[in-house]
Amino acid sequence: MEKKVFASYGEDTQISSPSVAYLTVQIASMATSLSCVKSKSVAQRSTTKRWPTRPEDLIPFGPREFIDNIIIWSKFVPGMPMLGFASMCIHYCGSLLIPHIIEPPFTPHILDAGKKNSSIAHGLPFVQGEIRCTCLMTLYIDPLPNVLLYPGICEQDADAVSNALSKNQDDFPEIGELQAKITAGQLTGEENEKYHHLTTYAFLARQAFTFIRYKRYTLQCSARDCPNSIHSTGKSFQRCDRCRVAFYCSKLCQVADWTASHQFPHKTLCKLVRRVCDIAGTDVIFRDTYSPAELPSSLEGDGVGGDERDSSEDALAALVADKWRQADVAPLDLYEITRWASYKIYSPTLPEKRACDAGYLDYDEKLAELSEHGGVLKARSFSSTN
């Protein structure tokens, strides 16, 4: 076992001792075991023979000490297994743990790990400043939505978006064809512009795809001002019968969200979300890539290692984007979904006399600390990563 672990990390990685190699195997095994347990069952504290039976099983000494221990052990265990394990725990503990991952001791640690990843350093040239910091974090904490989490940084480049909306996507060559020309150095100026617009559409599609899936699998009430989650209540929630995405802790919240006077009442988005989900195919866009049984057949038997879930997610996103493009789903519709994402995630101060979900006030406070008055993420404290 130890030899296998040593070999898996290559000659450039130094594993200090056989005991560390053994610990690495145990951490990876725990993360794998967690992937076989339904997060909803854990959140509801359902009776089950599998561990964990409740979120508290993963954080028996509290979320703060859990995060501190993750940071300490990740300094001894090579590679990313500790962050992978933390990622799985966040998936199962939800709002009980999320407020603590953006606290100063943990966030710079994540960003520092990302800084050492060459694929990130060279693979995201369009991401700058605050957005780059957030992308680094979401790459390692994958249960968090890949839409940009913090206030003020979810808006896209206005010129790029307006240009993409004005173009007829059907006239664009396939991305693969243009990429081949780029590799061969044969791309003309006009084709380069088309490539830019097409990839902008793909970016919008990926954002919409990610948020729809996040809302489908999150255990948080979809009503904007409601702090409840299945993690905190231990109760079953109800889903909107029309779009099959919105998720509510009570009929009261569902009605309030449908008739809300804010910018995105559900009655204005429900039809759009349902349409794009039907075009993509609910069996595709709602596929649970956390379940090994749900990996696409193209990924089976090909010797795929620890990145099966990421590969599956990328394959699904590309498939959905292609279906939307063929069905003439307008970029403006996809952009509307990303704006809805931004609006739903960045909740305002909770109304008085509303019971708060565990950790919600800490989360709200940390967001306030990370934001300036204009709502821009303060990335300066992480400037060493940029």
C-alpha positions in Angstrom: 0.0 0.0 0.0 2.8 2.4 1.0 4.7 1.7 -2.3 1.5 2.4 -4.3 1.0 5.7 -2.6 4.6 6.8 -3.1 4.4 5.8 -6.7 1.1 7.7 -7.3 2.7 11.0 -6.3 5.7 10.7 -8.6 9.4 11.3 -8.0 9.0 15.1 -7.5 6.8 14.7 -4.4 8.4 14.0 -1.1 6.3 11.9 1.3 8.1 12.3 4.7 7.3 8.8 6.1 5.4 5.6 5.6 3.0 6.8 8.3 2.2 9.9 6.2 1.6 7.6 3.2 -0.8 5.5 5.3 -2.6 8.6 6.5 -2.9 9.8 2.9 -4.6 6.5 1.9 -7.0 6.8 4.9 -8.0 10.4 4.0 -8.6 9.4 0.4 -10.6 6.4 1.5 -12.8 8.5 3.8 -13.6 10.9 1.0 -14.5 8.0 -1.3 -16.7 6.5 1.4 -18.5 9.8 1.8 -19.4 9.9 -1.9 -21.5 6.8 -1.4 -23.8 8.4 1.2 -26.7 10.7 0.2 -26.1 14.2 1.5 -29.9 14.7 2.0 -30.1 11.7 4.3 -27.2 13.0 6.4 -28.8 16.5 6.6 -32.1 15.0 7.7 -30.4 12.9 10.4 -32.1 9.9 8.8 -31.6 6.5 10.3 -29.0 4.8 8.2 -26.4 2.0 8.7 -23.8 4.0 6.8 -21.6 6.6 8.5 -22.1 9.5 8.8 -25.7 9.6 10.0 -25.7 13.4 10.6 -23.6 16.4 9.9 -22.2 16.6 13.4 -20.5 13.2 12.9 -18.1 14.9 10.5 -17.4 17.9 12.8 -17.7 16.5 16.3 -15.6 19.3 17.8 -17.2 22.1 15.9 -16.6 23.7 12.5 -13.8 26.0 13.6 -11.6 23.2 15.0 -12.4 21.1 12.0 -11.0 23.8 9.7 -8.0 24.3 11.9 -7.2 20.6 11.7 -7.7 20.5 8.0 -5.1 23.3 7.6 -2.6 21.6 10.0 -2.9 18.1 8.4 -2.7 19.5 4.8 0.8 20.7 5.6 1.9 17.1 6.2 -0.2 15.2 3.6 1.1 15.8 0.1 -1.1 16.8 -2.8 -4.7 17.8 -2.3 -6.5 14.9 -0.4 -7.1 17.0 2.7 -8.8 19.7 0.7 -10.7 17.0 -1.1 -11.9 15.7 2.2 -12.9 19.2 3.4 -14.8 19.6 0.1 -16.8 16.5 0.8 -17.5 17.6 4.4 -18.8 20.9 3.2 -21.1 19.0 0.8 -22.6 17.1 3.8 -22.5 19.9 6.5 -23.6 22.8 4.3 -24.4 26.0 6.2 -23.1 24.5 9.4 -19.6 24.7 7.9 -19.6 27.1 5.0 -19.3 30.3 7.1 -16.0 29.1 8.4 -14.3 28.4 5.1 -14.1 32.1 4.2 -12.5 33.1 7.4 -9.0 34.4 7.2 -7.1 31.3 8.3 -8.6 29.1 5.6 -9.2 31.3 2.5 -5.5 32.3 2.1 -4.5 28.7 2.6 -6.8 27.6 -0.3 -5.5 30.4 -2.5 -1.9 29.6 -1.7 -2.6 26.0 -2.8 -4.1 27.3 -6.0 -1.2 29.5 -6.7 1.0 26.4 -7.0 -1.2 24.8 -9.5 0.3 25.5 -13.0 -3.0 24.7 -14.8 -4.7 27.5 -12.9 -1.8 30.0 -13.4 -1.9 29.6 -17.2 -5.5 28.3 -17.8 -7.5 31.4 -16.6 -5.9 34.4 -18.4 -9.3 36.2 -18.6 -9.7 36.1 -14.8 -8.2 39.0 -12.9 -8.1 40.3 -9.4 -11.0 39.5 -7.2 -12.6 37.1 -9.7 -9.3 35.1 -9.9 -9.2 34.7 -6.2 -12.8 33.4 -6.1 -12.2 31.0 -9.0 -9.2 29.6 -7.2 -11.3 28.9 -4.1 -14.3 27.3 -5.9 -11.9 25.0 -7.9 -10.9 23.4 -4.6 -14.2 23.6 -2.8 -16.4 22.1 -5.5 -19.7 21.8 -3.7 -19.8 25.6 -3.7 -21.4 27.0 -6.8 -19.0 27.9 -9.6 -20.9 31.2 -10.0 -18.9 33.9 -8.4 -19.8 34.0 -4.7 -19.0 37.4 -3.4 -21.0 40.7 -3.9 -19.9 42.9 -6.7 -17.9 40.4 -8.8 -20.7 38.4 -10.6 -21.2 41.0 -13.4 -19.6 40.0 -16.7 -17.6 42.3 -19.0 -20.4 44.6 -20.4 -18.8 45.0 -23.8 -18.2 41.2 -24.2 -21.7 40.4 -23.2 -23.4 43.0 -25.4 -21.3 41.9 -28.4 -22.2 38.3 -27.8 -25.9 39.2 -27.6 -25.7 41.0 -31.0 -24.2 38.1 -32.9 -26.0 35.2 -34.6 -24.5 32.2 -32.8 -25.6 29.8 -35.6 -23.1 31.5 -38.0 -20.1 30.7 -35.7 -17.8 27.8 -36.6 -17.4 25.1 -33.9 -15.0 26.0 -31.1 -12.9 22.9 -31.9 -12.4 24.1 -35.5 -11.3 27.5 -34.4 -9.0 26.0 -31.7 -7.3 23.9 -34.4 -6.7 27.1 -36.4 -5.3 28.8 -33.4 -2.9 25.9 -32.8 -1.8 26.1 -36.5 -1.5 29.8 -36.4 -4.1 30.2 -39.1 -6.8 32.2 -37.3 -7.8 35.4 -39.1 -8.9 38.6 -37.2 -12.6 38.0 -38.0 -12.4 34.3 -36.9 -10.7 35.4 -33.7 -13.6 37.8 -33.0 -16.1 34.9 -33.7 -14.1 32.6 -31.4 -14.3 35.3 -28.6 -18.1 35.6 -29.0 -18.6 31.8 -29.1 -16.5 31.2 -26.0 -18.5 34.0 -24.3 -21.7 32.0 -25.1 -20.1 28.9 -23.7 -19.1 30.8 -20.6 -22.6 32.1 -20.0 -24.0 28.6 -20.6 -21.6 27.1 -18.1 -22.6 29.7 -15.5 -26.3 29.0 -16.1 -25.7 25.2 -16.0 -23.8 25.4 -12.8 -26.2 27.5 -11.0 -29.2 25.5 -12.0 -27.5 22.3 -10.8 -26.4 24.1 -7.6 -30.0 25.1 -6.9 -31.2 21.6 -7.7 -28.8 19.9 -5.2 -28.5 22.6 -2.5 -30.4 21.9 0.6 -31.0 25.6 1.3 -34.5 27.2 1.0 -34.8 29.1 -2.3 -36.7 32.0 -0.8 -34.2 34.9 -0.9 -34.6 36.0 2.7 -35.1 32.6 4.3 -32.1 31.2 6.3 -33.4 27.6 6.6 -31.7 24.6 5.3 -32.2 20.9 5.7 -28.9 20.8 7.5 -30.3 23.1 10.2 -33.9 22.0 10.3 -33.5 18.2 9.7 -36.8 18.4 7.8 -38.0 17.6 4.3 -38.4 20.5 1.9 -40.7 20.7 -1.1 -39.6 21.5 -4.7 -41.4 23.6 -7.3 -43.5 21.3 -9.5 -43.0 23.4 -12.6 -39.3 24.1 -12.9 -38.2 21.3 -10.5 -35.3 23.4 -9.4 -36.5 25.9 -6.7 -36.6 24.3 -3.2 -38.7 25.6 -0.3 -38.9 24.9 3.5 -42.6 25.7 3.6 -45.6 26.6 1.5 -45.3 30.1 3.0 -41.8 30.6 1.5 -42.9 29.2 -1.8 -45.9 31.5 -2.1 -43.8 34.5 -0.9 -41.1 33.8 -3.5 -43.6 33.3 -6.3 -45.3 36.7 -5.7 -42.2 38.6 -4.4 -41.9 42.3 -5.3 -38.1 42.1 -5.7 -36.3 41.9 -9.1 -36.6 38.2 -9.6 -39.9 36.8 -8.3 -40.1 33.1 -9.1 -43.1 33.5 -11.4 -40.9 35.4 -13.9 -38.0 32.9 -13.8 -39.9 29.6 -13.4 -40.9 29.3 -17.1 -37.4 30.2 -18.3 -35.7 27.7 -16.0 -38.2 25.0 -17.0 -37.7 25.6 -20.7 -33.9 25.5 -20.6 -34.0 22.3 -18.4 -36.4 20.6 -20.8 -34.2 21.5 -23.8 -31.1 20.1 -22.0 -33.0 17.1 -20.8 -33.7 16.7 -17.1 -31.9 13.3 -17.1 -28.8 15.2 -18.2 -28.8 18.5 -16.4 -30.0 17.0 -13.1 -27.6 14.0 -13.3 -25.9 13.4 -10.0 -22.2 13.4 -10.8 -21.4 12.7 -7.1 -22.8 9.1 -7.7 -20.3 6.7 -9.4 -23.3 5.1 -11.0 -24.1 8.4 -12.8 -20.8 8.8 -14.6 -21.2 8.9 -18.4 -20.4 5.6 -20.2 -17.6 7.4 -22.1 -15.7 7.7 -18.8 -16.0 4.1 -17.8 -13.2 1.6 -18.3 -10.8 4.3 -19.6 -8.5 4.2 -16.6 -9.8 7.5 -15.3 -8.3 8.3 -11.9 -9.5 10.7 -9.2 -11.0 13.2 -11.6 -14.0 11.2 -12.7 -16.5 13.6 -11.2 -14.8 16.7 -12.6 -14.6 15.1 -16.0 -18.3 14.1 -15.8 -19.3 17.6 -14.8 -17.3 19.1 -17.7 -18.8 16.6 -20.2 -22.3 17.4 -18.9 -21.7 21.2 -19.2 -20.4 20.9 -22.8 -23.4 18.7 -23.8 -25.9 21.1 -22.2 -24.3 24.1 -23.8 -24.4 22.4 -27.2 -28.1 21.6 -26.8 -29.0 25.1 -25.8 -27.1 26.5 -28.8 -28.8 24.2 -31.2 -32.2 25.1 -29.8 -31.5 28.8 -30.2 -31.5 29.6 -26.5 -30.6 33.3 -26.4 -27.5 34.4 -24.6 -29.7 37.0 -22.9 -31.7 34.1 -21.3 -28.6 32.5 -20.0 -27.4 35.8 -18.7 -30.7 36.4 -16.9 -30.2 33.1 -15.1 -26.8 34.2 -13.9 -28.2 37.5 -12.8 -30.9 35.6 -10.9 -28.0 33.5 -9.4 -26.3 36.6 -8.2 -29.5 38.0 -6.7 -30.4 34.8 -4.9 -27.0 34.1 -3.4 -26.3 37.6 -2.1 -29.2 37.9 0.4 -29.7 41.1 2.3 -29.9 41.4 6.1 -32.5 39.1 7.4 -35.9 40.5 8.6 -36.3 40.9 12.3 -37.9 38.0 14.3 -36.8 35.4 11.7 -34.9 32.5 13.1 -31.5 32.2 11.7 -29.9 29.1 10.3 -26.8 27.9 12.2 -23.9 30.0 11.2 -25.9 32.4 9.0 -25.0 35.5 10.9 -21.4 34.6 10.9 -21.6 34.1 7.2 -23.3 37.5 6.7 -20.7 39.1 8.9 -17.8 37.6 7.0 -19.3 38.7 3.7 -19.5 42.2 5.1 -15.9 42.1 6.1 -14.8 40.9 2.7 -16.8 43.6 0.9 -16.3 47.3 0.5 -19.2 49.8 0.6 -19.5 49.5 -3.2 -19.8 45.7 -2.9 -16.4 44.7 -4.3 -14.5 41.8 -2.8 -11.3 42.9 -1.0 -8.7 40.7 -2.7 -5.8 42.8 -1.5 -5.3 40.6 1.5 -4.7 37.8 -0.9 -2.7 39.8 -3.4 0.2 37.4 -3.2 -1.9 34.9 -5.2 -2.5 37.2 -8.1 
